[in-house]
C-alpha cells in the first residue's frame, strides 16, 4: 500500500486494486471506503504514520457496494467504534442480504473485469446509517451525499463544498485522463451522474481508481463529461 498526501488534511491509501481516503478534522478522522478485506492493518499503520490515532476514526463512508471498497469496513469499525454509512440502495448488498447487480460489460472491459476476480470476498458488513441524496455527513464542514447511480444503484459522491473537494467513488475514474468509470450496470445513467458531479466544479476530485486531480479538477471533469458519451468507453 502507498500513502499519498492529496491535501494537508486529506490522504489517499493506494492498494493493488482501488484506493481509500482519510479526511482529518483536527483529531477526528473519516474514512472514505476501506479497500478489500485485507486492508485494515495497512490503513491503521498508515494512520499511525501520520501521527494520528486510528481510534479516532469516527465514521466510514462507503461509496458503493463493491468488495474492493468496503471489505475492511467491518473490521475497522469493530476495532475503533466507527459508524458505517452507505446509500440505502446498496445497503442490502453490503450487508450480504442481496447479490450485487452484474455490470453491462464492454468488450475492452472484459480483461479488466477478470482482473477483479483476484479481490477476496468481503464479509457481510453492517450499515449503521443508510444515506440518501443531500444527507449531511458530519465532517469536512458540511460534507454532503450526492447520489450518483449507474455504476451501482446506490453509488454516491461525497461533496465538501467548503473545501472544494469531491469524492466520486467509481462513477468517475482517471486512467491517463479523467473518464467515466467502468463496470457500470447502467452506462447511460452513470454518464448522467458523471455530468451531475462535474457540475459541482470541485477544485480537488478524488476517484475510486486513479490519482486525484488537484488543482484543475473542475475543468478536467467538465471536459470529459462534455464529450460524446460514446467516447467515454475508450480505454485510457
C-alpha positions as CSV (number, residue, x, y, z in Angstrom):
1,X,0.0,0.0,0.0
2,X,1.1,3.6,-0.7
3,X,0.1,6.5,1.4
4,X,-0.2,9.7,-0.6
5,X,-0.9,13.2,0.6
6,X,-3.6,14.9,-1.5
7,X,-4.1,18.0,0.7
8,X,-2.8,18.7,4.2
9,X,-6.0,17.2,5.7
10,X,-6.6,14.5,3.0
11,X,-4.5,11.4,2.3
12,X,-5.1,8.5,-0.1
13,X,-4.4,4.8,0.6
14,X,-3.4,3.2,-2.8
15,X,-4.0,-0.5,-2.9
16,X,-3.2,-3.0,-5.7
17,X,-6.8,-2.6,-6.8
18,X,-8.5,0.6,-5.9
19,X,-8.0,3.1,-3.1
20,X,-9.4,4.7,0.0
21,X,-9.2,8.1,1.6
22,X,-8.6,9.6,5.0
23,X,-10.1,13.0,5.9
24,X,-8.9,14.8,9.0
25,X,-10.8,17.4,11.0
26,X,-8.3,18.0,13.8
27,X,-8.1,14.7,15.7
28,X,-11.5,13.5,14.2
29,X,-11.0,11.0,11.3
30,X,-13.2,9.9,8.5
31,X,-12.5,7.1,6.0
32,X,-14.0,7.2,2.5
33,X,-14.0,3.5,1.5
34,X,-11.7,0.9,3.1
35,X,-10.1,-1.3,0.4
36,X,-10.6,-5.1,0.5
37,X,-10.8,-7.4,3.4
38,X,-7.0,-7.5,4.0
39,X,-6.6,-3.7,4.1
40,X,-7.3,-2.9,7.8
41,X,-3.8,-3.3,9.2
42,X,-2.3,-1.2,6.4
43,X,-4.8,1.5,6.9
44,X,-4.1,1.5,10.7
45,X,-0.4,1.6,10.1
46,X,-0.8,4.5,7.6
47,X,-2.9,6.5,10.1
48,X,-0.3,6.0,12.8
49,X,2.5,7.0,10.4
50,X,0.8,10.4,10.1
51,X,1.0,10.8,13.9
52,X,-2.8,10.1,14.2
53,X,-4.7,7.6,16.3
54,X,-6.9,5.0,14.4
55,X,-9.1,5.0,17.5
56,X,-10.3,8.5,16.3
57,X,-11.9,7.1,13.1
58,X,-15.4,8.2,13.8
59,X,-17.1,7.3,10.5
60,X,-16.6,5.1,7.4
61,X,-18.5,6.3,4.3
62,X,-18.8,3.6,1.6
63,X,-19.3,5.0,-1.9
64,X,-20.9,1.8,-3.2
65,X,-21.3,-1.9,-2.7
66,X,-18.3,-3.4,-4.4
67,X,-16.0,-5.5,-2.3
68,X,-12.8,-3.6,-3.0
69,X,-14.5,-0.5,-1.4
70,X,-15.9,-2.0,1.8
71,X,-14.0,-5.2,2.5
72,X,-12.2,-3.9,5.6
73,X,-15.0,-1.7,6.9
74,X,-16.4,-4.1,9.5
75,X,-13.0,-4.9,11.0
76,X,-12.1,-1.3,11.3
77,X,-15.5,-0.3,12.7
78,X,-15.4,-3.1,15.3
79,X,-11.9,-2.1,16.4
80,X,-12.5,1.6,16.6
81,X,-16.2,2.2,17.1
82,X,-16.7,3.9,13.8
83,X,-20.2,4.4,12.2
84,X,-20.5,2.8,8.8
85,X,-22.6,4.7,6.3
86,X,-23.8,3.8,2.8
87,X,-26.6,4.6,0.4
88,X,-29.8,2.8,1.2
89,X,-29.9,1.2,-2.3
90,X,-26.6,-0.6,-1.8
91,X,-27.0,-1.3,1.9
92,X,-28.6,-4.8,1.4
93,X,-25.6,-5.8,-0.8
94,X,-23.1,-4.6,1.7
95,X,-24.9,-6.5,4.5
96,X,-24.8,-9.7,2.4
97,X,-28.6,-9.8,2.0
98,X,-28.6,-9.4,-1.8
99,X,-26.3,-10.1,-4.7
100,X,-24.7,-7.1,-6.5
101,X,-26.1,-6.5,-9.9
102,X,-23.9,-7.6,-12.8
103,X,-22.5,-4.8,-15.0
104,X,-23.0,-4.2,-18.6
105,X,-19.5,-5.0,-19.9
106,X,-18.0,-3.5,-23.0
107,X,-15.5,-5.7,-24.9
108,X,-12.5,-3.8,-23.7
109,X,-13.7,-4.1,-20.1
110,X,-13.7,-7.9,-20.1
111,X,-10.0,-8.4,-19.2
112,X,-10.2,-5.7,-16.6
113,X,-13.3,-7.5,-15.1
114,X,-11.4,-10.8,-15.0
115,X,-8.7,-9.0,-13.0
116,X,-11.2,-8.0,-10.3
117,X,-11.7,-11.7,-9.6
118,X,-8.5,-11.6,-7.6
119,X,-10.1,-9.4,-5.0
120,X,-11.0,-11.6,-2.0
121,X,-14.7,-11.8,-1.0
122,X,-15.9,-9.3,1.6
123,X,-17.8,-10.4,4.7
124,X,-21.3,-9.3,5.4
125,X,-20.8,-5.8,6.7
126,X,-23.2,-3.8,8.9
127,X,-24.5,-0.5,7.7
128,X,-25.3,1.7,10.7
129,X,-26.7,4.6,8.7
130,X,-28.5,4.4,5.4
131,X,-27.9,7.5,3.3
132,X,-29.9,9.5,0.7
133,X,-29.2,12.3,-1.7
134,X,-28.3,15.5,0.1
135,X,-27.7,14.0,3.6
136,X,-25.0,15.8,5.6
137,X,-22.3,13.5,6.9
138,X,-20.9,15.4,9.9
139,X,-17.4,16.1,8.7
140,X,-15.5,18.4,6.4
141,X,-17.5,21.5,7.4
142,X,-20.6,20.3,5.6
143,X,-19.8,17.1,3.6
144,X,-22.9,16.0,1.7
145,X,-24.1,12.9,-0.2
146,X,-24.5,13.2,-4.0
147,X,-26.5,10.2,-5.2
148,X,-24.8,9.2,-8.5
149,X,-26.3,5.9,-9.7
150,X,-25.3,3.9,-12.7
151,X,-22.2,2.2,-11.5
152,X,-24.4,0.6,-8.9
153,X,-27.9,1.7,-7.8
154,X,-26.6,3.2,-4.6
155,X,-23.3,4.8,-5.8
156,X,-22.6,8.1,-4.2
157,X,-20.3,11.0,-4.5
158,X,-19.3,13.0,-1.4
159,X,-19.0,16.7,-1.8
160,X,-17.2,19.0,0.6
161,X,-18.2,22.4,-0.8
162,X,-16.3,24.4,1.9
163,X,-13.1,22.8,0.8
164,X,-13.8,22.3,-2.9
165,X,-13.3,18.5,-2.6
166,X,-15.3,15.8,-4.3
167,X,-15.0,12.0,-3.8
168,X,-16.6,10.4,-6.9
169,X,-16.4,6.7,-6.0
170,X,-16.3,4.7,-9.2
171,X,-18.7,6.9,-11.2
172,X,-15.5,8.7,-12.4
173,X,-12.0,7.3,-12.9
174,X,-8.6,8.5,-14.0
175,X,-6.7,6.4,-16.5
176,X,-4.2,8.8,-18.1
177,X,-7.2,11.2,-18.3
178,X,-10.5,11.6,-16.4
179,X,-13.1,9.2,-17.8
180,X,-16.4,7.6,-17.0
181,X,-15.8,4.8,-14.6
182,X,-16.0,1.2,-15.8
183,X,-18.2,-1.8,-14.9
184,X,-21.5,0.1,-14.9
185,X,-24.9,-1.6,-14.5
186,X,-26.5,1.3,-16.4
187,X,-23.9,3.2,-18.5
188,X,-26.4,5.9,-19.6
189,X,-27.4,6.6,-16.0
190,X,-23.7,6.6,-15.0
191,X,-23.0,9.2,-17.6
192,X,-25.8,11.4,-16.3
193,X,-24.3,11.0,-12.8
194,X,-20.9,12.0,-14.1
195,X,-22.3,15.2,-15.5
196,X,-24.0,16.0,-12.2
197,X,-20.8,15.5,-10.3
198,X,-18.8,17.6,-12.9
199,X,-21.4,20.4,-12.4
200,X,-20.3,20.7,-8.8
201,X,-17.0,22.2,-10.1
202,X,-14.6,20.8,-7.5
203,X,-11.1,22.1,-7.0
204,X,-10.0,18.6,-6.0
205,X,-11.5,15.4,-7.3
206,X,-10.7,12.0,-5.7
207,X,-11.6,8.8,-7.6
208,X,-12.1,5.2,-6.7
209,X,-9.4,4.3,-9.2
210,X,-6.7,6.6,-10.5
211,X,-4.8,9.5,-9.0
212,X,-6.8,12.6,-7.7
213,X,-6.8,15.8,-9.7
214,X,-5.9,19.0,-7.9
215,X,-6.0,21.7,-8.9
216,X,-8.0,21.9,-12.1
217,X,-10.4,19.1,-11.3
218,X,-13.5,21.1,-12.5
219,X,-12.0,21.7,-15.9
220,X,-10.8,18.1,-16.3
221,X,-14.2,16.6,-15.3
222,X,-16.2,19.1,-17.4
223,X,-14.1,18.4,-20.5
224,X,-14.6,14.7,-20.1
225,X,-18.3,14.9,-19.3
226,X,-18.9,17.2,-22.3
227,X,-17.5,14.7,-24.8
228,X,-19.8,12.4,-26.8
229,X,-20.8,9.6,-24.3
230,X,-19.5,7.1,-26.8
231,X,-16.0,8.4,-26.3
232,X,-16.2,7.6,-22.6
233,X,-15.9,3.9,-23.3
234,X,-12.4,4.1,-24.9
235,X,-9.7,2.6,-22.6
236,X,-7.4,5.4,-21.5
